[in-house]
Structure formats: structure tokens, C-alpha cells
Amino acid sequence: MPQQSLIIKHYYKATLVNNVTNRRLILTTSYVTRCKVVSLTLRRKHSLGNQQIPVSKQKRVALGNHEINSLTLSQKRDILALDTDNNTLKFPTIWLRDNCQCPACFQRHSQSRTIDWGKFDFGVKPLSAKLVESELTIEWSDNHRSNFTLDWLIERSFTEEKRKLFRNKIYRFERTTWGADEFGKYLKKFDYKSVLNEDSTLLNWLESLTKYGVAIVTNVPAKNNSNKILTERVAFTRRTHYGEEFTVIAKDGTTNVAYLSSTLPLHTDLPYYHYAPGANLLHCLVQSQGKGGESQLADGFHVGNYLKLHEPESYKILTKTLVDWSDVGHENGDHFHSLHQAPVLCEDEFGDLVRVNFSQPQRDSHFNAPLEQVILWYEAVGLFTKLLYSPENNVTFKLAEGDILTFDNLRLVHGRSAYADTTGRERLLIGCYLDWDEIYSRIRVLRKQLKRSKEMN
């Protein structure tokens, strides 16, 4: 075939070198002529198998309590393995090339990949790999070199243990659900000034709120903006069609049942939002005297998990049946009509509960479900409701003036008993919201800062 008649579409020679023996792999892919495509097969100078690259005894590298004995590249060179005395850590080579940490591929200040995927070779393969002390160096078929520290690799290894650890400790954090008997043990209280002035107290509050779904901030000044100051210590207040803050006080002509002095049933706030506010903060400025006005809480995840274990059919119905949630009204002259379809219990891809939607006032009369499923849904939600209100799961307490009740709006249901105002002393709470994305971000930043400060001291 004349050389000048070729327009080469793909061609590369890949050389795999290790410190045991030199092997040369010539991989010739599609050649395109002016007349036709000629596909040539893989030619081997030696039979490949898995390519093991032992680490010399003088350079065995510590991996925790164990040592790396060798590097191994799979036959297709798509998996690189670090073999240790204890286990084998495997990494997709395409992932390694995609996550090259050199300045040409990664911008450290923004912690962002800068590789242009429009020009990226998705067929890239490692030509050689070597481990020197605590750094892995890879030469690639696209004429690039990558260096990775072992600490960086170990932290991102693809073992089930590491993936679960990242998910529970860094991504979304672990939850501890509770019934009424455990509530007193898990409810933590934090001083307002300490939260504002001490990063360690701020972190403890947010971690308790995340783990148990509830915490109380005490000794809060009797000012209308105290709640907002607290949210801005974390990030910023989540605005809804009720504004950045809302005032909970009995008033005539309201379009929101929360602004009545009658019993407020258990519910989650704003289930009619696709992106519902994550955490609710209620600052008690004036509390009702005598009986009435008690807050009620129940852990929706705790009850949901009980159903999953003991009433799986009811649980399935509550996770699969779409419910129409709505809010129609006006606030401060602004009219709104919000709609969202979602089940009562929402799961993530791992089957874990991530959100509870529950509000009798905000459930629309439209029910976009098959007729035969409606009665089954009522039976299931009836059981769920009975469990939420049961003494085993429901707790009642009265907020003191100067308390801010903070709780997970996507997990806990809350309510209030009826009360009667006395002349000149109307029960008054100021409420606002925080998003979980901002809370999680603040926790991660605080953990790094406090760890760094501890190490420096």
C-alpha cells in the first residue's frame, strides 16, 4: 500500500515498560485510504496477560499498616492495581488520566479540572507506570505524564469501604433516627453567643442538627433579626414566597393555617416546592401563658424505616405514589400558586430516605394516581400518620422565650397545640430557612479549618 495514499485516522505505538523486562506492544488501529477503510488487528511481540511491575524491596512503600508490593496493569491496560499485603486497590486508567493533577490539567486554586473534553482522547492508555517512594508516575499514549501521591489515591480508592465512608462522612453525613424515648438524649442545646463567636460551637450545632435532625439555640436576644443573624453565620437565608422571614402570629384573614391559634397538625413546610427548604429555624420571642402552644415533633425517617422493615407494602406505596402538593394564596400583596408532585416518602438511589412530604392543608384535591391505587395509598398514609402521632414517636415540649428551635424540614414533621392569647401578650415566633447544601458546605469548611488550626497549635 503506497504510503502517500494513506490518510491516517488513528495510529499510535504503545510501549509498556517495567523494571522486570521490556515489552513492546504495537497497536495499529483504523487506517483510512482514499478508497476504503482497512482495519488491522492487534499485533503482539509478546503475549501480554496482566503486566505486573514489582516494587523493589528497597522501595516498598508503606500503605497504612501494610506495604505496596507491586503495580499491575490489566491486559487491556484499563485497570491499574496497587497490590498490598492486605488487599488490592484498583483504579480505572481512564479515570487516572482524566484526574491528572498537573498544572496543565488541574487548576489548584479553583480545585477544578481544566482538561478540554472536546479534545480529550477517550482511548488513552498508559504506556508505563512506576512507583518511586510515595508517588506514582504514569506515561500516557497521548504524550502526557501524570504524577499521583499515594495519599491522594488511597483517599479516592474504589473500595466499597472508601465509597461508603465518603458518602456518610463527607457527602451527606450519617443520620441517627429516634423515637420518643431517645429524643431527650439526642436533643442538644447551644448558646447563641457561642454559636456566633466560636467556630467549634457553630460546627457542633450544625453537626447535631444534621445527625439528629433537631437542636435548640438558647439565650437568643429578643430582636426580630436574631434569627437572620444566625442563618447568616452559616450562609444566607433561603427566600420563599413568604419572604426571607415569616412571622408566626394569630391573625384574621390569613391564607396560611399556621397563622391561626388553633391546633396546627403535624406537617413538613413547603412540600409544594420541588427544592424545598432544608432546615427550619423558629425563634420564640413571645410564648403563650398557661396551657397550649406546645411544639410537637416526630422523626419521619424513623417511622419510614419502621414501615420499610415491618410494613413493606405500605412503605412501597408511600415511596411510589405521586401526590400533588399545592399552595395558593398571597403574602404581602404577592399572589402565588405553587405545585409539586412527589411521594410522601422519597428515596435516593441507595434506597435511603432523603425527604418526607407531609401536609394535610397543602395536599391538593387533584390526585394524579391510578384509581385502583388511591384506596391503597389512603390505607398506607393512614398507618404512617398513626405512627407519627403515636406516643412512641411523638414528642411534645414548650419552647421558652429566647429559644430558636432548629430542625430538618425534609425529615421531621412538626406541629403545635392550640393556644389562647392574652391581651397584650400575643404568641410570636419569627421563622426562616436554611438550605442543606449551604449547611453541608459550612460543615466541611469548618472541619478543615479547625483541623488545620489544631495541627498548627
ZAMARGU-4260 file (C-alpha; in steps of 0.2 Angstrom, whole numbers, plus 5000, padded with zeros to 4 digits):
<rodrens>
0) 5000/5000/5000 | 5009/5016/4995 | 5012/5027/5009 | 5006/5043/5000 | 4989/5035/4998
5) 4986/5034/5016 | 4976/5047/5027 | 4980/5041/5044 | 4965/5042/5055 | 4972/5034/5071
10) 4989/5027/5074 | 5000/5025/5089 | 5013/5014/5096 | 5011/5010/5115 | 5026/5004/5124
15) 5024/4995/5141 | 5040/4996/5151 | 5043/4989/5168 | 5058/4985/5179 | 5057/4966/5176
20) 5058/4966/5157 | 5054/4977/5142 | 5039/4973/5132 | 5034/4982/5116 | 5016/4982/5111
25) 5011/4989/5094 | 4993/4994/5092 | 4988/4999/5075 | 4970/5005/5073 | 4960/5010/5058
30) 4969/5016/5043 | 4959/5026/5031 | 4963/5025/5012 | 4956/5036/4999 | 4945/5021/4993
35) 4941/5011/5008 | 4944/5008/5027 | 4957/4995/5031 | 4955/4988/5049 | 4971/4980/5056
40) 4971/4968/5071 | 4982/4970/5086 | 5000/4963/5084 | 5009/4957/5099 | 5028/4955/5100
45) 5025/4946/5116 | 5009/4938/5124 | 5003/4951/5137 | 4992/4944/5151 | 4992/4956/5166
50) 5008/4966/5167 | 5015/4966/5184 | 5028/4979/5190 | 5035/4973/5206 | 5042/4986/5218
55) 5060/4983/5224 | 5062/4979/5242 | 5072/4994/5244 | 5057/5005/5238 | 5042/4996/5246
60) 5030/5009/5250 | 5020/5010/5266 | 5001/5010/5264 | 4994/5012/5282 | 4999/4997/5291
65) 5004/4987/5275 | 5015/4990/5261 | 5013/4990/5242 | 5022/4975/5234 | 5018/4978/5216
70) 5009/4988/5202 | 4999/4978/5190 | 4991/4984/5173 | 4977/4973/5166 | 4979/4966/5149
75) 4968/4979/5141 | 4978/4992/5151 | 4961/4999/5158 | 4964/4995/5176 | 4979/4999/5187
80) 4981/4989/5203 | 4991/4993/5219 | 4994/4976/5227 | 4997/4977/5246 | 5000/4964/5259
85) 4982/4967/5264 | 4972/4970/5249 | 4972/4976/5231 | 4967/4994/5226 | 4961/4996/5208
90) 4959/5011/5198 | 4952/5014/5180 | 4966/5021/5170 | 4954/5032/5160 | 4949/5040/5177
95) 4968/5042/5182 | 4971/5052/5165 | 4955/5062/5167 | 4961/5067/5185 | 4979/5071/5181
100) 4984/5084/5194 | 4997/5093/5184 | 4995/5112/5181 | 4990/5109/5163 | 4976/5098/5168
105) 4971/5104/5185 | 4969/5122/5192 | 4973/5120/5211 | 4966/5137/5216 | 4949/5133/5210
110) 4951/5114/5213 | 4944/5112/5195 | 4949/5100/5181 | 4954/5110/5165 | 4955/5096/5153
115) 4945/5100/5137 | 4934/5085/5134 | 4931/5091/5116 | 4950/5087/5113 | 4952/5073/5125
120) 4957/5055/5119 | 4945/5043/5127 | 4955/5029/5121 | 4971/5034/5130 | 4981/5021/5138
125) 4996/5020/5150 | 5012/5016/5142 | 5022/5014/5158 | 5019/5016/5177 | 5031/5016/5191
130) 5031/5019/5209 | 5045/5029/5217 | 5044/5031/5236 | 5026/5039/5238 | 5022/5044/5221
135) 5015/5035/5206 | 5021/5041/5189 | 5012/5036/5173 | 5017/5039/5155 | 5002/5040/5143
140) 4999/5036/5125 | 4994/5055/5122 | 5012/5060/5126 | 5007/5066/5143 | 5014/5062/5160
145) 5004/5061/5177 | 5010/5060/5195 | 4999/5055/5209 | 5003/5054/5228 | 4998/5038/5237
150) 4988/5048/5249 | 4978/5056/5235 | 4975/5038/5228 | 4971/5030/5244 | 4958/5043/5248
155) 4949/5041/5232 | 4951/5022/5230 | 4936/5012/5223 | 4933/5000/5238 | 4916/4999/5245
160) 4923/5004/5262 | 4930/5020/5255 | 4915/5025/5245 | 4903/5022/5259 | 4915/5032/5271
165) 4915/5047/5258 | 4896/5046/5256 | 4892/5046/5275 | 4906/5057/5282 | 4909/5070/5268
170) 4894/5069/5256 | 4878/5068/5266 | 4884/5063/5283 | 4877/5050/5294 | 4859/5051/5302
175) 4853/5044/5319 | 4835/5042/5319 | 4825/5042/5335 | 4808/5039/5344 | 4801/5047/5359
180) 4812/5038/5372 | 4828/5043/5363 | 4823/5061/5360 | 4829/5068/5377 | 4846/5060/5374
185) 4849/5067/5356 | 4842/5085/5359 | 4857/5096/5361 | 4856/5115/5366 | 4869/5128/5361
190) 4871/5146/5367 | 4868/5159/5354 | 4883/5170/5358 | 4894/5155/5357 | 4887/5149/5341
195) 4890/5167/5334 | 4908/5169/5341 | 4915/5151/5342 | 4918/5141/5326 | 4919/5125/5336
200) 4901/5128/5344 | 4895/5133/5327 | 4901/5116/5320 | 4894/5106/5335 | 4877/5114/5332
205) 4877/5110/5313 | 4883/5093/5316 | 4869/5089/5329 | 4856/5097/5318 | 4862/5086/5303
210) 4864/5070/5313 | 4848/5070/5324 | 4838/5082/5314 | 4835/5094/5328 | 4844/5106/5340
215) 4839/5121/5351 | 4849/5138/5351 | 4846/5146/5368 | 4848/5164/5376 | 4844/5172/5359
220) 4841/5191/5360 | 4823/5197/5359 | 4826/5205/5342 | 4817/5202/5326 | 4833/5200/5316
225) 4841/5187/5328 | 4836/5173/5318 | 4843/5180/5302 | 4860/5184/5310 | 4861/5166/5315
230) 4857/5160/5297 | 4870/5172/5290 | 4883/5164/5302 | 4881/5149/5291 | 4877/5156/5274
235) 4862/5165/5269 | 4843/5164/5272 | 4833/5154/5260 | 4819/5165/5252 | 4802/5158/5248
240) 4786/5166/5243 | 4783/5171/5261 | 4799/5181/5261 | 4816/5179/5269 | 4807/5178/5286
245) 4790/5174/5291 | 4780/5179/5307 | 4770/5166/5316 | 4756/5175/5325 | 4737/5173/5326
250) 4729/5185/5313 | 4712/5186/5305 | 4710/5183/5286 | 4726/5173/5284 | 4728/5161/5269
255) 4740/5151/5280 | 4734/5139/5293 | 4750/5141/5303 | 4744/5159/5307 | 4729/5153/5317
260) 4729/5149/5336 | 4720/5133/5333 | 4729/5116/5333 | 4742/5115/5319 | 4743/5097/5313
265) 4760/5088/5310 | 4767/5093/5293 | 4783/5097/5284 | 4784/5115/5277 | 4783/5119/5258
270) 4781/5102/5251 | 4774/5110/5236 | 4792/5116/5232 | 4802/5105/5221 | 4818/5111/5230
275) 4810/5113/5247 | 4820/5122/5261 | 4831/5111/5271 | 4831/5117/5289 | 4818/5127/5298
280) 4823/5140/5312 | 4809/5146/5323 | 4814/5160/5336 | 4802/5161/5350 | 4800/5179/5355
285) 4784/5178/5365 | 4776/5162/5372 | 4758/5159/5377 | 4755/5158/5395 | 4746/5143/5403
290) 4742/5128/5393 | 4743/5127/5374 | 4756/5132/5361 | 4767/5117/5364 | 4778/5111/5349
295) 4776/5094/5343 | 4790/5084/5333 | 4791/5066/5326 | 4806/5059/5316 | 4798/5054/5299
300) 4814/5044/5294 | 4812/5034/5310 | 4794/5030/5306 | 4798/5027/5287 | 4811/5015/5291
305) 4800/5006/5303 | 4787/5004/5289 | 4801/4998/5277 | 4805/4984/5289 | 4788/4979/5296
310) 4775/4985/5283 | 4785/4984/5266 | 4769/4985/5255 | 4764/5001/5264 | 4781/5008/5263
315) 4782/5004/5244 | 4765/5013/5241 | 4771/5029/5250 | 4788/5029/5240 | 4780/5026/5223
320) 4763/5035/5223 | 4765/5053/5217 | 4755/5066/5227 | 4750/5083/5221 | 4756/5097/5234
325) 4750/5115/5232 | 4749/5132/5239 | 4738/5145/5233 | 4737/5162/5241 | 4745/5179/5244
330) 4758/5186/5256 | 4762/5205/5257 | 4752/5208/5241 | 4761/5195/5231 | 4750/5181/5224
335) 4757/5163/5221 | 4751/5146/5215 | 4764/5133/5219 | 4763/5115/5213 | 4774/5100/5215
340) 4772/5081/5213 | 4781/5069/5224 | 4778/5054/5235 | 4776/5056/5254 | 4792/5046/5256
345) 4807/5050/5244 | 4822/5038/5242 | 4839/5041/5234 | 4847/5028/5223 | 4853/5018/5238
350) 4836/5016/5245 | 4839/5028/5259 | 4826/5041/5264 | 4830/5058/5259 | 4814/5068/5261
355) 4797/5067/5269 | 4782/5077/5261 | 4768/5078/5273 | 4755/5092/5275 | 4736/5089/5275
360) 4732/5108/5271 | 4745/5108/5257 | 4739/5092/5248 | 4729/5096/5233 | 4712/5089/5229
365) 4719/5084/5212 | 4727/5066/5214 | 4737/5061/5198 | 4737/5042/5203 | 4728/5027/5195
370) 4710/5024/5203 | 4715/5007/5210 | 4730/5014/5219 | 4721/5028/5228 | 4712/5017/5241
375) 4729/5008/5245 | 4738/5025/5247 | 4725/5031/5260 | 4727/5015/5269 | 4746/5017/5269
380) 4746/5035/5273 | 4734/5032/5287 | 4746/5019/5295 | 4760/5032/5293 | 4750/5046/5301
385) 4745/5034/5316 | 4763/5030/5319 | 4769/5049/5318 | 4756/5053/5331 | 4759/5038/5342
390) 4767/5041/5360 | 4782/5030/5354 | 4787/5043/5341 | 4779/5059/5345 | 4787/5072/5357
395) 4779/5087/5365 | 4788/5102/5373 | 4786/5121/5375 | 4799/5132/5368 | 4805/5145/5380
400) 4806/5164/5375 | 4824/5166/5369 | 4825/5149/5361 | 4827/5145/5342 | 4821/5128/5338
405) 4831/5122/5323 | 4826/5106/5314 | 4827/5096/5297 | 4812/5101/5287 | 4815/5087/5275
410) 4815/5074/5289 | 4805/5079/5304 | 4786/5083/5305 | 4781/5097/5316 | 4766/5104/5323
415) 4758/5114/5338 | 4744/5113/5350 | 4730/5126/5351 | 4733/5141/5362 | 4724/5156/5368
420) 4732/5173/5368 | 4731/5185/5382 | 4728/5204/5380 | 4744/5212/5376 | 4754/5196/5375
425) 4751/5188/5358 | 4762/5172/5355 | 4775/5177/5342 | 4788/5167/5333 | 4800/5173/5319
430) 4804/5159/5306 | 4816/5157/5292 | 4825/5143/5282 | 4842/5137/5278 | 4847/5125/5263
435) 4856/5109/5267 | 4868/5112/5253 | 4874/5128/5262 | 4874/5119/5279 | 4884/5104/5272
440) 4897/5116/5264 | 4899/5125/5280 | 4902/5109/5290 | 4915/5104/5278 | 4924/5120/5278
445) 4924/5121/5297 | 4930/5104/5299 | 4945/5108/5288 | 4949/5125/5296 | 4948/5118/5314
450) 4958/5103/5310 | 4972/5114/5302 | 4971/5126/5317 | 4973/5111/5329 | 4988/5104/5319
455) 4996/5121/5319 | 4994/5123/5338
</rodrens>
